[in-house]
Amino acid sequence: MVTSEYAMGLIAAVGFASLLYKVLTSGQVMAALQGIVDKALDVQF
């Protein structure tokens, strides 16, 4: 019983990780992250 629960948890974690990867590598998110990094690098001290 414990092994099957572990397998289901692992499958759910892999599914969530793949969904998160797809979201973070989408065009809009990549552009937003690039804008944040550009803005942070252009700050004058």
C-alpha positions in Angstrom: 0.0 0.0 0.0 2.8 2.4 0.8 4.6 1.8 -2.4 1.5 2.6 -4.5 1.0 5.8 -2.6 4.6 6.7 -3.2 4.3 6.0 -6.9 1.2 8.2 -7.2 2.9 11.0 -5.3 5.9 10.7 -7.7 3.6 10.8 -10.7 1.8 13.9 -9.4 5.1 15.6 -8.7 6.5 14.9 -12.2 3.2 16.2 -13.7 3.4 19.4 -11.7 7.1 19.9 -12.6 6.4 19.5 -16.3 3.4 21.9 -16.1 5.6 24.5 -14.3 8.4 24.0 -16.9 5.9 24.6 -19.7 4.6 27.8 -18.0 8.1 29.2 -17.3 9.3 28.6 -20.8 6.3 30.1 -22.5 7.0 33.3 -24.6 5.1 35.7 -22.3 6.7 34.5 -19.1 10.2 34.5 -20.7 9.6 38.1 -21.9 8.4 39.2 -18.5 11.4 37.6 -16.7 13.8 39.2 -19.3 12.3 42.6 -18.7 12.8 42.2 -14.9 16.4 41.2 -15.3 17.1 44.0 -17.8 15.5 46.5 -15.4 17.5 45.2 -12.5 20.8 45.4 -14.5 20.1 49.0 -15.6 19.8 50.4 -12.0 22.2 53.2 -11.4 24.0 53.1 -8.0 
